Amino acid sequence: MHCFSSILKYLLYFLNLVFVVSGIVLIVCGALLLNSLGNFTKFDGVTIITFPVTFIVIGSVTFLVAFLGSWGSMRNSASLMKIYAICMLILFVLQMVLSIWLFVEKNTFLDFMSRLVDRAWLENDSAHGYPMDDLQLALKCCGNQDYGEYGSDVPASCCGYDDRSKECAASIYELRPGCNDDWESSLSHVIWLKL
């Protein structure tokens, strides 16, 4: 019996390591999404940080609970293991709800981000602080739909340069997707990582 409990203890420990990694992945995905938003929180009435903040919070809680489970299994603490089991059940349900919510609300989020990119495109001037530059630097994209919308005056941000006076080589910006298309591919990657 002692051998079985030792095996179970180490199995639980290694399973918790998987949850620790899962928590870290959620935190990183949320941080990358938050970073991709750039300066777009400065638009009036824009609340686009819900998705990344939700990822970061659930990832942090997953990480902490998994650490609690690892610690409880190594110390053979029955009370810690009961708390851990309840927390893991709640987290599992929350992660499933988040996955379903993200899948169901994908089009709503993409429509919202498309309108945001369109707005940044329309307000892309010195009076508004060139919001497309922030977006193009964060997402490594060029133009609203593609670089052709700029004509012959492609900004340096399409090549990853902060300085607007730098020359942007066609060999770089021609390979970059339009910013509207980039949101869809980025969100698809996040959904598949989450599942």
Secondary structure, 3 states (H helix, E strand, C coil): CHHHHHHHHHHHHHHHHHHHHHHHHHHHHHHHHHHHCCCHHHCCCCCCCHHHHHHHHHHHHHHHHHHHHHHHHHHCCHHHHHHHHHHHHHHHHHHHHHHHHHHHCHHHHHHHHHHHHHHHHHCCCHHHCCHHHHHHHHHCCCCCCCHHHHCCCCCHHHHCCCCCCCCCCHHHHCCCCCHHHHHHHHHHHHHHHHC
